């Protein structure tokens, strides 16, 4: 039950950030039913085929990827965040690195390409192999990637702090129903309790009960011990 609650807040964090950032694909389903190695999934539905992506959309994607980790930290405290965001962090870092080194989307670094290897996760390895940039440029790249990450992480946090009640409401719905669709998501974002799915039967599943209190600076970590993986 504790694992379920943490997963619910993690996925709700993704969904609520995704619903509030500009130029993001709509959220059409959120589930905490495990799929493969994922404990939960937030599904976005592209409205049309896309052959190019704007800087704004990429930054919105990074913020959304961090929504799950930010929700864990806010609700359960920084000492109880889990490894569940590992793939989110990897993907967000890759987007930020490509923005800076491949796509010319950094004002500081300009419209130059600084890396050649596709799929290279660590910029330093590519630089070492190809000797394309000097130490100062490499440091500037690292700082710029960090700036993109930190800016969008903070943006995700601001959204969830503002919509904290919706975060609680969505997590409660996920704990109870396990899967919610776009109609229920719309109810939540408009401040209403979502209706049960049409095929849902109340099996006396425990609701969220007492909500964990979000942690504030100076407080002891709230919630539950970190799950074991």
Number of C-alpha atoms within 10 A of each C-alpha: 10 13 13 18 21 28 27 33 29 31 27 32 32 29 27 26 28 26 20 18 19 14 17 21 18 16 20 18 18 25 22 26 16 11 10 7 7 12 18 22 21 19 17 16 11 12 9 7 6 7 5 5 9 10 14 12 15 19 25 23 24 27 29 28 26 26 32 27 27 28 30 26 21 23 26 24 24 16 13 19 22 17 13 19 18 10 12 18 17 12 17 23 19 19 20 23 24 23 20 27 22 18 17 17 18 20 9 11 16 12 14 13 15 23 21 13 13 9 8 14 15 11 18 14 13 18 18 11 9 12 12 14 15 11 10 9 13 16 13 15 22 15 12 21 21 14 13 21 22 14 13 21 21 15 21 29 21 14 19 23 16 10 17 18 14 23 27 22 22 28 26 21 24 25 23 20 19 16 20 22 15 13 13 22 26 16 15 21 19 11 12 13 17 19 13 15 13 6 5 8 10 9 7 7 10 10 15 20 8 6 14 15 14 19 17 12 7 6 9 12 20 19 19 15 14 16 12 7 6
